[in-house]
Amino acid sequence: MFQVTKKSENRVDVAISGTIESDEMAAGLDQLIAATEGMSQGKMFYTIHDIHMPTLGAIGVEMKRIPKLFGLIHNIDYAAVIADKTWMQKASEVKGALFPGLEIKAFSPGQETEAESWLASKP
């Protein structure tokens, strides 16, 4: 599953779980790119649950959209990530450190309220 929901003018929620196939990756990334287009001081609430390695086709779809994905990073200032795997939490926060202007804070399942509060506290 790759689900994108635009919650407000400057917030988008993303939920990913299971194995992502190429058609689902294409649709999800296109929705994410469209939802964040023109966003200013954007916030993202990202939930990753029971994720499996995407198929090779899905990885190819993602690679084709790399330029647009880098562009959307400039529209997002804060991201709260709920991940059920510790390595994913760490990887998320490292990713935030690599992109100036993007702050990512990772949380464990069950900490959704804390993640929502953290995200709401950001300008």
TORKOL-4160 file (C-alpha; in steps of 0.2 Angstrom, whole numbers, padded with zeros to 4 digits, m for minus):
123
<pt num="1" X="0000" Y="0000" Z="0000"/>
<pt num="2" X="0006" Y="0017" Z="m0004"/>
<pt num="3" X="m0007" Y="0030" Z="0001"/>
<pt num="4" X="m0005" Y="0049" Z="0000"/>
<pt num="5" X="m0018" Y="0061" Z="0008"/>
<pt num="6" X="m0016" Y="0080" Z="0007"/>
<pt num="7" X="m0023" Y="0085" Z="0025"/>
<pt num="8" X="m0021" Y="0104" Z="0023"/>
<pt num="9" X="m0013" Y="0117" Z="0012"/>
<pt num="10" X="0004" Y="0113" Z="0020"/>
<pt num="11" X="0003" Y="0095" Z="0026"/>
<pt num="12" X="0003" Y="0079" Z="0017"/>
<pt num="13" X="0001" Y="0062" Z="0025"/>
<pt num="14" X="0010" Y="0046" Z="0018"/>
<pt num="15" X="0006" Y="0028" Z="0023"/>
<pt num="16" X="0017" Y="0014" Z="0016"/>
<pt num="17" X="0016" Y="m0004" Z="0020"/>
<pt num="18" X="0019" Y="m0021" Z="0012"/>
<pt num="19" X="0027" Y="m0024" Z="m0005"/>
<pt num="20" X="0026" Y="m0010" Z="m0017"/>
<pt num="21" X="0024" Y="m0015" Z="m0035"/>
<pt num="22" X="0028" Y="m0003" Z="m0050"/>
<pt num="23" X="0011" Y="0003" Z="m0054"/>
<pt num="24" X="0007" Y="0007" Z="m0035"/>
<pt num="25" X="0024" Y="0016" Z="m0034"/>
<pt num="26" X="0020" Y="0026" Z="m0049"/>
<pt num="27" X="0003" Y="0031" Z="m0043"/>
<pt num="28" X="0009" Y="0035" Z="m0025"/>
<pt num="29" X="0024" Y="0045" Z="m0031"/>
<pt num="30" X="0014" Y="0055" Z="m0043"/>
<pt num="31" X="0001" Y="0059" Z="m0030"/>
<pt num="32" X="0015" Y="0064" Z="m0018"/>
<pt num="33" X="0023" Y="0076" Z="m0030"/>
<pt num="34" X="0006" Y="0083" Z="m0035"/>
<pt num="35" X="0001" Y="0085" Z="m0016"/>
<pt num="36" X="0017" Y="0094" Z="m0012"/>
<pt num="37" X="0018" Y="0105" Z="m0027"/>
<pt num="38" X="0018" Y="0124" Z="m0022"/>
<pt num="39" X="0018" Y="0119" Z="m0004"/>
<pt num="40" X="0027" Y="0131" Z="0008"/>
<pt num="41" X="0034" Y="0127" Z="0025"/>
<pt num="42" X="0027" Y="0110" Z="0022"/>
<pt num="43" X="0024" Y="0096" Z="0035"/>
<pt num="44" X="0023" Y="0077" Z="0032"/>
<pt num="45" X="0016" Y="0064" Z="0043"/>
<pt num="46" X="0024" Y="0048" Z="0036"/>
<pt num="47" X="0019" Y="0030" Z="0042"/>
<pt num="48" X="0029" Y="0015" Z="0037"/>
<pt num="49" X="0022" Y="m0002" Z="0043"/>
<pt num="50" X="0027" Y="m0019" Z="0039"/>
<pt num="51" X="0037" Y="m0013" Z="0023"/>
<pt num="52" X="0045" Y="m0025" Z="0012"/>
<pt num="53" X="0058" Y="m0022" Z="m0002"/>
<pt num="54" X="0050" Y="m0014" Z="m0017"/>
<pt num="55" X="0050" Y="m0024" Z="m0033"/>
<pt num="56" X="0064" Y="m0020" Z="m0046"/>
<pt num="57" X="0050" Y="m0012" Z="m0057"/>
<pt num="58" X="0045" Y="m0001" Z="m0042"/>
<pt num="59" X="0063" Y="0004" Z="m0039"/>
<pt num="60" X="0065" Y="0009" Z="m0058"/>
<pt num="61" X="0049" Y="0019" Z="m0057"/>
<pt num="62" X="0056" Y="0029" Z="m0042"/>
<pt num="63" X="0073" Y="0031" Z="m0051"/>
<pt num="64" X="0064" Y="0040" Z="m0065"/>
<pt num="65" X="0056" Y="0052" Z="m0053"/>
<pt num="66" X="0072" Y="0056" Z="m0043"/>
<pt num="67" X="0073" Y="0074" Z="m0050"/>
<pt num="68" X="0055" Y="0078" Z="m0045"/>
<pt num="69" X="0057" Y="0070" Z="m0028"/>
<pt num="70" X="0072" Y="0081" Z="m0025"/>
<pt num="71" X="0061" Y="0096" Z="m0029"/>
<pt num="72" X="0048" Y="0091" Z="m0017"/>
<pt num="73" X="0061" Y="0090" Z="m0003"/>
<pt num="74" X="0062" Y="0109" Z="m0004"/>
<pt num="75" X="0043" Y="0110" Z="m0001"/>
<pt num="76" X="0044" Y="0100" Z="0015"/>
<pt num="77" X="0052" Y="0108" Z="0031"/>
<pt num="78" X="0047" Y="0095" Z="0044"/>
<pt num="79" X="0042" Y="0076" Z="0044"/>
<pt num="80" X="0037" Y="0065" Z="0058"/>
<pt num="81" X="0040" Y="0047" Z="0053"/>
<pt num="82" X="0032" Y="0032" Z="0062"/>
<pt num="83" X="0041" Y="0017" Z="0058"/>
<pt num="84" X="0040" Y="m0001" Z="0065"/>
<pt num="85" X="0059" Y="m0004" Z="0062"/>
<pt num="86" X="0073" Y="0004" Z="0072"/>
<pt num="87" X="0084" Y="0005" Z="0057"/>
<pt num="88" X="0071" Y="0014" Z="0047"/>
<pt num="89" X="0069" Y="0027" Z="0061"/>
<pt num="90" X="0088" Y="0030" Z="0061"/>
<pt num="91" X="0088" Y="0031" Z="0042"/>
<pt num="92" X="0074" Y="0044" Z="0042"/>
<pt num="93" X="0083" Y="0055" Z="0054"/>
<pt num="94" X="0100" Y="0053" Z="0044"/>
<pt num="95" X="0091" Y="0058" Z="0028"/>
<pt num="96" X="0084" Y="0074" Z="0037"/>
<pt num="97" X="0102" Y="0078" Z="0042"/>
<pt num="98" X="0108" Y="0077" Z="0024"/>
<pt num="99" X="0095" Y="0089" Z="0017"/>
<pt num="100" X="0097" Y="0107" Z="0024"/>
<pt num="101" X="0080" Y="0114" Z="0029"/>
<pt num="102" X="0072" Y="0097" Z="0032"/>
<pt num="103" X="0070" Y="0091" Z="0050"/>
<pt num="104" X="0064" Y="0073" Z="0052"/>
<pt num="105" X="0060" Y="0066" Z="0069"/>
<pt num="106" X="0056" Y="0047" Z="0070"/>
<pt num="107" X="0044" Y="0039" Z="0082"/>
<pt num="108" X="0039" Y="0021" Z="0086"/>
<pt num="109" X="0021" Y="0014" Z="0083"/>
<pt num="110" X="0010" Y="0019" Z="0098"/>
<pt num="111" X="0018" Y="0037" Z="0098"/>
<pt num="112" X="0007" Y="0044" Z="0085"/>
<pt num="113" X="0000" Y="0057" Z="0097"/>
<pt num="114" X="0018" Y="0063" Z="0101"/>
<pt num="115" X="0022" Y="0063" Z="0083"/>
<pt num="116" X="0006" Y="0074" Z="0079"/>
<pt num="117" X="0011" Y="0086" Z="0093"/>
<pt num="118" X="0029" Y="0088" Z="0087"/>
<pt num="119" X="0023" Y="0091" Z="0070"/>
<pt num="120" X="0009" Y="0104" Z="0076"/>
<pt num="121" X="0022" Y="0113" Z="0086"/>
<pt num="122" X="0032" Y="0117" Z="0070"/>
<pt num="123" X="0029" Y="0134" Z="0062"/>
